[in-house]
Amino acid sequence: MNIPLFEQFHKEGLISASSLQKVKQRANSGIFSVHWELKTILYLGILLLTGGLGILIYKNIDSIGHQIILTAIGMLCAVCFFYCERKKLPFATTKVPAPNSFFDYILLLGCLTLITFITYLQVQYTTFGNAYGLATFIPMVILFFCAYYFDHLGVLSMAIVNLAAWMGIAITPLNILKANNFADAEIIFSGLLLGMALNAIAWVSKNRNIKAHFCFTYTNFGMNILFIACLAGLFYFEHHYLLWLVPLACIVYLFYKKSLATASFYFMLMLTLYGYVGISYVIVRLTMDTSLNMGAVYFVIMYFILSAVGMIAFLSRMNKKLKQHDSI
């Protein structure tokens, strides 16, 4: 900001002294970035647009017609991908920046409309018949391709979610799927398999430098899926729940080492919360199985009070330890 120019205006009587003071204060305050606010608004705009289109279609399905709706969704999807193909930068195994500010959001809109288009075909016309796994496998492959081809972390997250959905449908028997009963051992073990696979892909991505910036996304999904699968096994296998402490402890240790290596407090926080839930469940089960008197109840209450204080103290200490080199 040209302060001497405003001082000259003040000398000439064009602006008041208070206005000049405000200009100087504004110049000294520096520039305020609204980058993340604008990105959040744009992402919300895409979600609201797709959600609004869904509501509009649902309320006017009889008057619009299925063919017209499918044509409109398909055309919107095609336009989005055509724009992204024309504007994208050359592919590279390293990180490729977006060519402009709107590229990421147009690609996200195209992927969302693509999923909507395929889902609409399956629900309305049963294009894939009873092959529900195929209805999730095809968009999953396309999303993974788009994530790498256009270098988009948001699309990669959508692809991983589709991968989890495809594994659940492919492994789960159809009668369990229709009954919406997912408390099944096969789902738990498939979750463990998926979590290990995602962490393995993250390791390969980082060490082979193939989209290494995708590593955190893979690791984040893999970590949460592994912990959730272990806790599900702890809750589901009532007669062998103690055995599930072994894989849970191993995963906690591995991510503890990873948290220290990467100086990431996020990993430390997540492994502490998941580990606390698992240990607390085992302690409460052992206490209640031993005795159901008031002494056991008081012990459980005191345990939660003291353990909560201990967990907060542990996280505070680890936060100070990692704070100088926190990667998140």
NORDAWO-V919396 format. One record per residue. RES is the residue in one letter. PHI is phi in whole degrees, 0 to 359 (999 if undefined). OMEGA is omega in whole degrees, 0 to 359 (999 if undefined). Layout:
RES,PHI,OMEGA
RES,PHI,OMEGA
This chain:
M,999,184
N,276,182
I,293,178
P,303,179
L,295,179
F,292,176
E,294,176
Q,295,176
F,299,180
H,293,179
K,295,180
E,277,178
G,80,181
L,280,177
I,229,182
S,278,179
A,295,179
S,294,178
S,294,178
L,297,179
Q,295,178
K,295,178
V,297,179
K,295,178
Q,297,180
R,293,179
A,292,181
N,282,183
S,284,179
G,82,183
I,268,179
F,262,182
S,277,175
V,245,184
H,302,184
W,289,177
E,296,180
L,293,179
K,297,179
T,297,179
I,296,180
L,293,177
Y,297,177
L,297,178
G,297,178
I,296,180
L,294,179
L,294,179
L,297,180
T,295,178
G,294,178
G,295,176
L,297,179
G,297,179
I,294,179
L,299,179
I,294,182
Y,298,184
K,279,183
N,237,185
I,297,183
D,289,183
S,275,183
I,278,183
G,100,185
H,293,182
Q,296,180
I,294,180
I,296,179
L,298,179
T,297,180
A,295,179
I,296,180
G,297,179
M,293,178
L,298,178
C,298,181
A,296,179
V,297,180
C,298,181
F,290,177
F,296,177
Y,298,182
C,295,179
E,295,181
R,288,188
K,263,188
K,295,174
L,276,181
P,303,182
F,292,175
A,209,179
T,285,175
T,271,182
K,291,179
V,246,181
P,290,177
A,290,183
P,292,178
N,206,186
S,289,186
F,261,185
F,301,183
D,300,184
Y,283,176
I,294,178
L,296,178
L,299,178
L,297,179
G,297,179
C,292,178
L,295,178
T,291,176
L,296,178
I,297,178
T,299,181
F,297,181
I,292,179
T,297,179
Y,299,178
L,300,182
Q,289,184
V,291,186
Q,275,186
Y,243,182
T,43,182
T,302,181
F,262,179
G,63,177
N,270,179
A,279,182
Y,296,178
G,298,179
L,292,180
A,292,175
T,260,181
F,291,182
I,297,177
P,296,178
M,298,179
V,298,180
I,296,181
L,293,177
F,297,178
F,299,181
C,295,181
A,300,181
Y,279,184
Y,293,181
F,259,179
D,58,184
H,225,181
L,290,179
G,296,178
V,293,176
L,299,177
S,298,177
M,297,180
A,294,179
I,294,176
V,298,176
N,295,177
L,297,178
A,297,178
A,295,180
W,295,178
M,295,179
G,296,180
I,286,183
A,288,184
I,270,183
T,287,174
P,301,186
L,298,181
N,292,177
I,290,179
L,299,181
K,292,180
A,277,182
N,56,178
N,250,184
F,259,175
A,278,186
D,226,182
A,298,182
E,296,177
I,295,181
I,296,181
F,290,175
S,293,175
G,296,176
L,299,180
L,297,180
L,296,179
G,299,178
M,294,180
A,296,181
L,295,177
N,292,176
A,294,177
I,296,178
A,299,179
W,296,179
V,296,181
S,300,182
K,286,185
N,282,177
R,267,180
N,56,174
I,254,186
K,53,184
A,301,180
H,287,173
F,280,188
C,302,183
F,296,180
T,298,177
Y,299,182
T,295,181
N,298,177
F,296,181
G,299,180
M,298,182
N,295,179
I,294,179
L,298,181
F,295,180
I,295,179
A,295,178
C,295,178
L,294,177
A,297,176
G,296,178
L,298,181
F,279,188
Y,280,182
F,274,187
E,297,184
H,273,181
H,229,187
Y,294,180
L,295,180
L,295,182
W,284,173
L,292,182
V,294,177
P,296,179
L,296,179
A,294,179
C,296,180
I,293,177
V,299,181
Y,295,181
L,299,181
F,281,172
Y,295,177
K,296,179
K,294,179
S,296,178
L,291,182
A,292,182
T,262,182
A,54,183
S,254,177
F,288,179
Y,300,178
F,298,179
M,297,179
L,296,183
M,294,181
L,294,178
T,291,181
L,294,180
Y,295,179
G,297,179
Y,295,178
V,298,181
G,295,180
I,296,181
S,296,179
Y,299,181
V,295,181
I,296,179
V,294,178
R,298,180
L,297,180
T,293,182
M,289,177
D,289,181
T,281,181
S,203,180
L,241,181
N,276,183
M,294,177
G,298,179
A,294,179
V,296,179
Y,297,179
F,297,180
V,296,180
I,297,179
M,296,179
Y,299,182
F,295,179
I,294,183
L,291,181
S,292,177
A,296,177
V,297,180
G,296,180
M,294,179
I,297,179
A,295,179
F,296,180
L,294,178
S,295,179
R,294,180
M,292,178
N,296,178
K,295,181
K,291,184
L,263,191
K,300,184
Q,291,183
H,234,181
D,296,183
S,269,181
I,237,999
